[in-house]
Amino acid sequence: MPLKALIDSEPIQSFDLAKEEWAALKIEYKQRELTMPCCGRTAIRGCKREAAKFWRLPAYNPYNTSFC
């Protein structure tokens, strides 16, 4: 469960974001460049209940052979 990502090439850590900032990213992240720092692939915002904030890769694609 990655906690760090890059948004518009700036590092961002999910645990540093306030509840309001995390909610705003739900709307904004599709218009901005959100990537995983380890592989450079596109990331999306993940959330398991209110407490767990993290970044994840989009759904698995069997034709994409690069993994984090």
C-alpha positions as CSV (number, residue, x, y, z in Angstrom):
1,M,0.0,0.0,0.0
2,P,2.1,2.9,-1.3
3,L,1.8,6.1,0.7
4,K,4.0,8.3,-1.5
5,A,3.2,9.6,-5.0
6,L,4.1,12.4,-7.4
7,I,1.4,14.9,-8.3
8,D,2.5,17.3,-11.1
9,S,6.1,16.0,-10.4
10,E,5.9,17.1,-6.8
11,P,6.2,14.4,-4.0
12,I,3.1,14.0,-1.9
13,Q,2.5,11.7,1.0
14,S,-1.1,10.5,1.7
15,F,-0.7,10.7,5.5
16,D,0.3,14.4,5.4
17,L,-3.0,15.4,3.8
18,A,-5.9,16.7,5.8
19,K,-9.3,15.2,5.3
20,E,-10.4,18.1,3.1
21,E,-7.3,17.9,1.0
22,W,-7.8,14.2,0.5
23,A,-11.4,14.8,-0.5
24,A,-10.4,17.5,-3.0
25,L,-7.9,15.1,-4.6
26,K,-10.8,12.7,-5.3
27,I,-12.1,15.4,-7.8
28,E,-8.8,16.8,-9.0
29,Y,-6.5,13.9,-9.6
30,K,-7.9,13.1,-13.0
31,Q,-7.0,16.6,-14.3
32,R,-3.5,16.4,-12.8
33,E,-0.5,14.2,-13.3
34,L,-0.5,11.6,-10.5
35,T,2.3,9.0,-10.8
36,M,4.0,6.4,-8.7
37,P,7.6,7.4,-7.9
38,C,9.0,3.9,-8.1
39,C,8.0,3.2,-11.7
40,G,6.5,6.4,-13.2
41,R,3.2,4.7,-14.0
42,T,-0.1,6.5,-13.5
43,A,-1.5,6.3,-10.0
44,I,-5.0,6.7,-8.6
45,R,-6.2,7.6,-5.2
46,G,-7.1,4.6,-3.0
47,C,-9.1,4.5,0.2
48,K,-10.2,1.8,2.5
49,R,-12.6,3.3,5.0
50,E,-11.9,6.8,6.2
51,A,-8.6,5.9,8.0
52,A,-6.5,4.3,5.3
53,K,-5.3,6.7,2.6
54,F,-3.0,5.4,-0.1
55,W,-2.1,5.5,-3.8
56,R,-2.6,2.5,-6.1
57,L,-2.2,1.6,-9.7
58,P,-5.3,1.4,-11.9
59,A,-6.9,-2.1,-12.4
60,Y,-4.7,-4.9,-13.6
61,N,-4.0,-5.0,-17.3
62,P,-2.8,-8.4,-18.5
63,Y,-1.0,-6.8,-21.5
64,N,1.1,-4.5,-19.3
65,T,4.1,-6.4,-18.2
66,S,5.6,-3.7,-16.0
67,F,4.9,-4.0,-12.3
68,C,5.9,-2.0,-9.2
